[in-house]
Amino acid sequence: MGIMKKLSGQMLNSRRKPKVNLNNIPFEISLESISESDKFTRRQDKDRVDQFNKAVSDWSVDTTRRLKMNVRTMVREDHKLSDSINPNMYYDNKYGAKEASRVGFSFVREGIHIHKGAGRGQGGWKGSKWYDIHGKLKETNKKSLGKMGFGNRQPIEWFDPVIVQELPQLADLVADYSFTLFMDVSRIFIDK
């Protein structure tokens, strides 16, 4: 009897969907290399890789500072959003020295709502599902669909304009570092 109970519990757990935490949603830029041999050659010069990593890290910290300042001036009462904005750096340590491979930002879910003009009673076109802090599945009210950006909730674009202004500086850093390294910015913008 004990083994059957254990097996049925394992089967039940395997059918459950994993809980996805959407409180901190990442928006990131991938730094990808065209050539594996150039990637190997670049990473042999550890000092140069460290300088590049520091430059990218400094860029992400400066951009985070600008994003927080933008939120504080445009969305005055929302300290939760400004406090939640964090830079994220990811490294690839293949071929020796670890090199920055992705840089991005995470912030609370409300940042997207503010940027798009969504809120209670003013949802998007499709709606969404998420888990609250107690693990309970929530979803958009069907009556609110299609009302985003109208009424008292106007979009406040606090994220995309700052990123657009800061991307050329990152592009210069990447181009100075390697001509075979390119940026994939398809996942950085809220308004795609």
C-alpha positions in Angstrom: 0.0 0.0 0.0 2.8 2.4 0.8 4.5 2.0 -2.6 1.3 2.6 -4.5 0.6 5.8 -2.5 4.1 7.0 -3.3 3.8 6.2 -7.0 0.4 7.9 -7.3 1.8 11.0 -5.6 4.7 11.1 -8.0 2.3 10.7 -11.0 0.1 13.5 -9.7 3.1 15.8 -9.2 4.4 15.1 -12.7 1.1 16.2 -14.2 1.0 19.6 -12.4 2.3 22.6 -14.4 5.3 24.2 -12.9 4.6 27.4 -11.0 5.9 30.4 -13.0 6.7 33.4 -11.0 6.0 36.5 -13.1 6.7 39.1 -10.4 10.1 39.9 -11.9 9.9 39.7 -15.7 13.3 40.0 -17.5 13.8 42.2 -20.5 17.2 41.5 -22.0 19.7 42.0 -24.8 21.7 39.1 -26.0 25.3 39.5 -27.1 26.0 36.8 -29.6 29.1 36.0 -31.6 29.1 35.1 -35.3 32.3 33.1 -35.1 33.2 30.4 -32.5 36.9 30.8 -33.3 36.7 34.6 -32.7 34.9 33.9 -29.4 37.8 31.5 -28.4 40.4 34.1 -29.5 38.7 37.0 -27.6 38.5 35.1 -24.4 42.2 34.4 -24.3 42.9 38.0 -23.4 41.5 38.0 -19.9 42.2 41.7 -19.2 40.3 42.8 -22.3 37.4 40.6 -21.4 37.3 42.0 -17.9 37.3 45.6 -19.3 34.4 44.7 -21.6 32.5 43.1 -18.8 33.0 46.1 -16.6 32.0 48.5 -19.4 28.7 46.5 -20.0 28.1 46.3 -16.3 28.6 50.1 -15.9 26.2 50.7 -18.8 23.5 48.5 -17.2 23.9 50.3 -13.8 23.7 53.8 -15.5 20.7 52.7 -17.5 19.0 51.3 -14.4 19.6 54.7 -12.7 18.0 56.5 -15.6 15.0 54.0 -15.6 14.5 54.6 -11.8 14.7 58.4 -12.3 12.2 58.2 -15.2 9.7 56.2 -13.1 10.0 58.6 -10.2 9.3 61.7 -12.4 6.6 60.1 -14.5 4.9 57.8 -12.0 5.4 59.7 -8.8 3.6 57.5 -6.3 5.0 54.2 -7.5 8.0 53.5 -5.3 7.4 49.8 -5.6 8.2 49.9 -9.3 11.3 52.1 -9.0 12.7 50.0 -6.2 12.2 46.7 -8.1 14.2 47.7 -11.2 17.4 45.7 -11.3 20.1 45.1 -13.9 20.8 41.5 -14.8 24.1 40.4 -16.2 24.7 36.9 -17.5 28.1 35.4 -18.5 29.3 32.6 -20.7 32.4 30.9 -19.4 33.0 28.7 -22.4 36.6 28.9 -23.7 38.3 30.3 -20.6 37.4 33.8 -19.3 33.8 34.5 -18.6 32.3 37.1 -21.0 29.1 39.0 -20.8 26.5 37.2 -23.0 23.3 38.9 -21.9 22.4 42.1 -20.2 18.9 43.0 -19.1 16.5 44.4 -16.5 13.9 43.0 -14.3 11.0 44.7 -12.5 7.6 44.0 -11.0 4.7 43.1 -13.3 3.0 46.5 -12.6 5.7 48.1 -14.7 4.2 46.6 -17.8 0.7 47.7 -16.8 1.8 51.3 -16.3 3.7 51.3 -19.6 0.7 50.0 -21.6 -2.1 51.8 -19.7 -3.6 48.6 -18.3 -5.2 48.1 -14.9 -8.3 46.9 -13.1 -11.1 47.1 -15.6 -8.9 48.0 -18.5 -7.2 44.9 -19.9 -5.5 44.2 -23.1 -6.9 42.2 -26.1 -6.0 38.7 -25.0 -5.8 38.9 -21.2 -3.3 36.9 -19.2 -3.0 34.4 -16.4 -0.6 34.6 -13.4 -0.1 33.3 -9.9 -0.5 35.7 -6.9 1.8 35.6 -3.9 -0.3 32.8 -2.3 0.1 30.6 -5.4 -3.5 31.1 -6.6 -4.1 31.2 -10.3 -5.5 34.6 -11.4 -6.7 35.8 -14.8 -7.9 38.9 -16.5 -11.6 39.8 -16.1 -13.3 39.2 -19.5 -15.3 42.4 -19.2 -12.1 44.5 -19.2 -10.7 43.1 -22.5 -9.9 45.7 -25.1 -10.1 48.7 -22.8 -6.3 49.1 -22.2 -5.0 52.7 -22.8 -8.5 54.3 -22.5 -10.3 56.1 -19.8 -8.4 57.1 -16.7 -5.4 54.7 -17.3 -3.3 56.3 -20.1 0.0 54.6 -21.1 3.0 56.1 -19.4 6.0 54.9 -21.5 8.7 54.9 -18.9 10.9 52.0 -20.2 11.2 51.9 -24.0 12.3 55.6 -24.5 15.2 55.2 -22.1 16.3 52.0 -23.7 16.2 53.5 -27.1 18.4 56.4 -25.9 20.9 54.1 -24.2 21.2 51.4 -26.9 23.7 53.3 -29.1 26.1 53.6 -26.3 26.0 49.8 -25.7 26.3 49.2 -29.5 29.5 51.3 -29.5 30.9 49.3 -26.6 30.2 46.0 -28.4 31.6 47.3 -31.7 34.8 48.5 -30.1 35.2 45.1 -28.4 34.7 42.8 -31.3 33.4 43.1 -34.9 31.9 39.6 -34.8 29.8 40.3 -31.7 26.3 41.5 -32.3 23.3 42.5 -30.2 19.9 40.9 -30.4 17.4 43.4 -29.0 14.3 41.5 -29.9 13.5 40.8 -26.2 14.2 44.2 -24.6 11.2 46.4 -25.5 7.8 46.2 -23.8 6.0 47.5 -27.0 7.2 45.0 -29.6 
